Amino acid sequence: MSASAPEERPPSPGEPLSPLRAGVQCFCTVGRGLEPFLLREVRARLVATEVEYISGKVFFTTSSDLAMLKQLKSAERLFLLLKRQPPLSISSGSKGKMFNEIQRLVTGDPMCWVHAISIWRSLLELEEKFLPEMAKPSKRKTGENKDTITKKLKIEQTLAMPVDTECQLEKQKNDKIQEHKNLITEKENFQEEKSENDGHKEVEHHQGKFTFRVSCRCSGTIAKTFTTEEVGRVIGIALIKQFGWKTDLRNPSLEIFIHLNDIYSVVGIPIFRLPLASRAYIKAAGLRSTIAWTMASLAEINAGAVVLDPMCGLGTILLEAAKEWPNAYYFGADISDSQLLGACDNLKSAGLMDRIELLKVSVTELPLLSESVDVIISDVPFGKKFKLRKDIKSILHEMERVLCVGGTIVLLLSEDLHRHLEDCKESSIMWNSSKDNTSEFKIAKHVNAEGQNGIQENVSSSFQDHRQECWDRRPCSSTLVQMECHKVSLGRTEAFISKYKKIHASGRRHPS
């Protein structure tokens, strides 16, 4: 990976300190299979410490600024970590008791919220200068009527999602007994924190102006017991009662991310409103940008290299590569007019028209000299519309032809194509395992022997046919050696990123 570690520098005079300069805990969501790539990336780009990963997430501590955080390319979303703890214990008791356990995820440590929201607001101010909905907040009345709060709660939760009968009864019971007490207790806690730390003053003063929504994911045992709607509703009720916030499903000030499964319970706040994977420079979405960048990162793109995507589609791979490794020459080819038009729109949007050249040609007939390309990166089409098993041999041979010795090919393959190439690799081992090195060599010896008996012409014709038959049965590639293979998730489907190197041909030639 070419991403280099940034140098730490002192702030310039008058430059605001990064809210993360002291180091805070964060985590990123990431597509399955890309966790090792993101782990290396956060270490290289962010000089992160305490880096570890589990399926779908990478946790780390960093003091990098916003500009560096936005440069993460293999991550989906970036969050401030509020809480990470072992999985919730799902008992056979009433739902009300289990809902109380879920609520404690967000109510158990109010000071954790004060600290996290202080950092979150500081980040927003650095990125957007000021948050419009919080610029001139009205002062919250300390003795706000309990009935008004309850009414708002019912309206917001009704708009948000259908109310479960048992949960609603539990909520009404808790409202009457605990609501007023909880509100007073939390105000006292916030007031105490205010006196201890002046830096939290603004957060506490404006807490009533926050609007929020809960994004919830459940998997494993808990998903069999509760729906994400139920969990989200319970968490939302707890936050409204605890802090007096208001829900807004469409355009909230704050998003609360909750993920519950059999391994952990995680609570976080997104640092950026838009996912990192949503590239501003991509107009027409094609291949997932995180997958495209990961493929390019494996390709070893050096300055001056010639890089080709012979089935470029909308050009996502070329865009990601050219943005990260600008000192190379990029070419994209496709046979589809609509795909090339979309790719052209993307190049214009990204400002890369002068760095990437598009060609309308077939991948099996590339108008390029042999061994003229240093790197090939491509998403090999697959799915119901694409049946390439029959054609994959000719596609690979054309790629192999234009690739220079020592060059790299990185392909995204379906599980079916991956298995097919694995079978080809086994055939290649069998092909080269004979004592006489090649089947062609053994046949040639037989022809010469028969030729001495006066039947050179007939046997020679038979030999040519046999040699052509052997060539047609040859493995998919004779000079491409697989270096790496990574299984990745594309949502509902799985795929493989495979990296190959071209080696010197060992005396094998195409028949004349």
N, C-alpha and C positions, 0 to 999 in steps of 0.2 A: 504494500500500500504506500502510495507516494505522499499521502497527507503528512506534512511535517508538523512537529510540535511548535506552537507559537512561543515566542520569547516573552517572558514576563517583563513588564515595564512599569515604572512608577507613573502615576497620573500626571498629565500636564497641568500647569497652573490654571485654575478655574474649571478644570474638567471634573464633572461629578463622579464620585466614587461609585463603582459598580456595587449594587446591593449584594452581589455574590462574592465580593472581594475577600470576605472573611471565610468563605467556603460554606456551601450549603448542600444538603442532600437532594439529589434529583433522581429521576428515572425516565427512561424513554420506552415507549412501546415500539415493537419491531416485529416484522414478519417472521414467522417460524423458519428457522434455517439461516437467518441473517444475523443472529445474536453474536457469533464470533467476530463478524465484520464490524458491527457497531462497537463491540467491546474494544477492539483495536483502534477504532476511529476516535472514541472519546478519550482514550489515553494519548493519542497522537495530537489531536486538535486542541483538546481542552486541558491537557496535563492533569487529567482527573486522577483521583485517588479512591481507595475503597471500591474498586470496580469489580462487579460481579454480575453474573447474568443467570436468569432462569428462563424457562420457555416463554417467549413473547415479551420479555422485559430485560433491560440493562439498568442496574443501579450504580450510582457513583456520586462522589463529592467533588465539586468544582468551584473555582473562584473566577472563571472566565467571564468576559463581558458578553453583552447581547450579540454583538457582531460575530463572535466566535461560536456562540450557541446556535446561531442560525445557519452555520456552515455544515452542521451535521447532515450527511447525505443518505445514510442507510437507515435512519430512524423515521418512524411514523409521526409520533408526537412526543413533546418534551413536557415534563411535569415537575413541579416542586413536590417533594415527598412529605406528606403530613404524618402518615402512619403506615407502618409495615409490621404485621404481627402474624402469629400462627393462625391457621384456619379456625373459623368459628365452630364451636361444638354444636352440632345439630342433634338435639335430644328429642325424645318422644313426647315432651310436654306440650302445653298449649302454644298456639302461634303467638299469643300475646307475650309470653315470657321470652320466646326466641326473638321476637321483634325488639324487645328491650335490649337484648344482647347486641343486635345489629345497631341500634341507636347509640349504644355506648362507644361505637367506633368514632363517632363525631362529637359526642358530648363528654367523653371521659377526661379530656385535657383541653380546657378552653384556652389556656395560654399558648398552646401549640398553634391554635388558629390565629391568635393575635400576632404572633411572630411571622407566620407564613403569609398572612394577608398584608402585613407591613412590607415584606419583601416583594410580594406580587404587585402591590400598588406602585412601589418604587420602580419596578421593571416597566410597568405600563407608562409611567411618567417619562422614563428615559426614551421609550419607543414612540409614544404619542404625545409627549409633553404634558398633556393633562387629559384626564378622563372626563368627557363632557357631562355625563350624568352625575358626577360627584363634584363638579367644580364649585357649585354654590348650594350646598345642601341646607335644608332647613333643620333647625334644632329639634331633636326628638323629645317629646314630652315624657318625663320620667314616670308620670303616673297615668300612662295611657290606659284607657278603659279596657278591662278584660274581655267584655262582650264584643268590642270592635275587633280585637285581635282574633278571637274565635271565628267571627264572621268572615274576616279576610282569609283565614286558614281554610275554611270550608269552600269558599269561592275558588281559591287558587288550586286546591287539590281536586276539585270537581272538573276544572278546565284541564288539568294535567293528565288525568287518567281515571278509569272507573274505580270506584271505591269498593273494596272488599268488605262484606258485611261484618265479619268478625273483627277485622282490623278497625272498622269505624266505631264499633261498640267499645273496643278497647281504648280508642283515641278519646271518645267522649268522656269515658270514665276518668282517664288520666288528665283531661283538660280541666275538669272540675276540681280535682284534688291537687294537681301538681303545677298547673300552668303559672299561676300568680307567684307561687313560691320560687319556681325555677327562674322566672324573669327577674325577680328581685335579687336572687342569689348571683346570677350571672352579671347583673349590673354592678353588684358589689365587687365581684372578682375583677371585672374590667377596670373599675375605679381604682382598685388596689394596684393593679398592674400599671395604670397610668401614673400613679405617684412614684412607682419604682423606676419607670423607664419613660422618659419624655419622648423618646422616638416613636412610641406607640400611640401618642396622644391623638393624632389625626385619625388613625384607624378606628379608635374607640369612639371618637366624636361623630364619625360618619357611618358607623356600622349599620344604623337603621336604613341607610339609603341603598344598600346593596340589593341587587336582584340576582337571582341564581337559578340554576337548574342542576339536576343530578343526572350524570351519565353512568349507568350501571351495567356491569357485566357479571354474570354468574355462570359457573360451570362446575361440574362434578356433583357431589352429594347435595349441596345447597340448591343447585338448579333443579333438582328433583323435588325439592320441598317448597321453594318459593319461585315465583316469576320475577324477572327483573323489574317489572312494574311495581310489584309489591315491595321489593327492597327499596327501590327509588322513592316510593311514596313514604315509607317509614323514615328514611333518611331525611327527606324533605320536611316532614312534620317536625322532626327533632331539631333541625336547623332553624325553622321558623320560631319554634318555642324557645330555643336557646338564645338566639341573637336578634329576633325580630325582623329578619330579612323577608323579602318578598320573592315569590317564584316568578320567573319569566322564561317560558320555554323557547321563545323565538330569538330574543336578543338580550340575553342576560349579561350583567356585568361580570359575573363570576360563574365558572363551571366547576362542579365538584365531580371528580372521577372516582368511582368505587369499583374494585374488582375483587370478587370473592370466589375462591375455589378450594380444592382439597389440600393445597400447598401453602397458601398465604391469604391474608386479607390486606389490601392496599388501598390507601386513600391519597389522592393527590389533586393539585390544582394546575391546569395547563398554563405554561409560561407565556405561550403565544396563542392568539385567538385562532389562527389558521394552523393546520398540521404542517410539520416540516416537509412532509412528502408532497404537499401541494405547491409545486414550483410555480412562481409567478410568471416565469418566462415560457411555460408550456401552455399554448393556446388550445390545442386539440389533444386530449389525453389518449395515450396508447398504452404501451407497456408500463407497468408501475415504475415510477421514477426510482424508487429504492432498489428494485431489481436491476434496472438499467445501470445505475451507478455502480452497484456491486460487481456486475459483469465487467464494466470498464476498469474497475480497480484491480481485477485479476489479470488484465491483459498486458500489463507491463508496458504502458505507452511512454516512450521516451521522446525527447525533443527531436523534431525532424522526421518522426516516424510517419509512414503512410498507413492510414487506418481505413478499413473498408467494412461497411455493413451491407452485404449483398442482398438482403431481404429487409430493407430498412423500415418499411411501413410508414408510420408517422414520424420517424426519425428520433424517437426518444433516447435511444442508446447513444446516437451521435451527439445529441444535445448535451447529455450528461457528461460524455467524454470530453467534448470541446470546452465546456465550462470549467472542468477541473484540470484538464491537461491542454492548454491552449496552443502550445508550441508544436503542434503536429498537423498533418494534412489529412483531411477527412473526406471520404467519398461514401455516398449512399446510393444503392441501386434497388429498384423495384419494378415490377411489370405492371402494376396497377396505377392508372391515372389518378384515381381518387385518393389513394394513399400518398402519392407524390405531391398532390395539391395540398393535402393536409400537412405533410412534412414541410413544404415550402412556407405555409402559414406559420408553422412553429419556428422555422429559421428566422423569419422576419420578426416575429414577436420576441425572439431571444437575441436579435441583433447579430446573427451568425451567418448571414447570407454570403459573406466574403470568405468564410472559413470552411464551409461544407458545400461540396458539389454533389448535385443529385443527377442520377442517370436513369433513363427508362430502358432497362435491359433485363433479360432473364438471368437468374443465378446460375443456370447451366451453360450460358454463353456469354461470359463476361468479356468485354472488349479490352482486356488488360494483358500485358506481357506476362509470360511465366516468371515466377519468382520476383514480382514487382511490388508486392504488398508485405508490410511488416507485421500488421495485426489485423485479424478478422474477428469481429464481434457480431453476433446475430441471434435474434429470437427466431428459431425455426418454427414456422407456423404449424399449429396442431389443433385438433378439435374435429368436430363432425364435418366441417367444410373442407378440411385438408387431410388427404390420405397420401402421405409422403413416403411410406415405407418402400414402395417400389422405386421412388425417385431419389431417396436419400443417398444412394451410392453415387449417382451422377453429380448430385449437389456437392457432396464431400470431395469428390475427385476434382471438380472445378475449383473449389476453394483451395485444395491442396496444390493445384497447378500454379495458381497465382501467388501463393504464399512463399516467401523466401525461406531458405533453410535457416533454422533457428527462430523462425517467426512463431507467433502464438495465435491460436484460434480459441475463442470462448463462445460456447453455444448454450442456449436455453432449450432444453429438450423435454418433450413429454415423457412420461414413464414408459410408454410403448416404444418410442424411438430410442430412449436410453437403453432398454433391454435389447433392442435390435442391434445397436452398436456394440453392446457388450458381447453379443453372440459373434459379431464380426471380429472383435478383438480375439476371442478364443479361436476363431478360424485362422486368424493371422498367426497365432502361436503354432497351430498345427501345420500351417503352410511352411513355416521356416524351420520346422523341427527335423526334417529329413537329413540324413547324413550327407547327401549330395547337395545340400543347401536349398535347391529349388526343384520343383517338379519339372520345370522346363529343361533343366540340365539333364535330368534322367531321360526324358523323351529324346532329347538331341543325341545322346549317346546311342540310343536304340536306332535312330534313323541312320546314323553314320555306319553302324554295323551292317544294317540291311543294305545300304547303298553299295557296299563292297560285293554284294551278291548279284548286282545288275538290276535291282528294282528301285533305284534311286528316285525315279520320277513319280511312281505311284505312291511310295511311302512318304515322299516329300509332301505330296498333296494331302495325304492323310495326317501327316505331322502338323501341317499348317492348320487344319481343321481342329485337331486336338489341342494345339497350342492356343487357338482362339477360344476354345471351350474352357480351357483352364483360366484364361484371362477373364472371361465373363464370370467365372466362379470365384475370382480372387476376392479377398476381404475388402471391406469398404475403403480402407486406406492402408497403404503399405508404409508410409513414412510419418504418420501422425501418431504420437505417443501421448496417452492420457497422463496428465500431471496431477490434476485435482478433480474432485467431483463433490458437489454439495447439493443435498436435497432441500428444496425450498417450497414454501407455500405460496400459491397464487390465489388464495381465497378458498374456493371450493375444490380446487384441483391442486395436485402436487406436481412438481417439475424438478429437473436437475440442471444445475449449472456445471458444465463440463469444460475443463481447460485442457488443450492439447498443444504440444510442441512438434514442429516439423524437424525431423532428423534427416541425415544424409541417406539417400537410397543406397541399399547394399547391392549394387550391381544389377538391379532389376530394371527392365525396360519394357515399354509398351511394344507389342508385336507390330512388325511392319506389314 
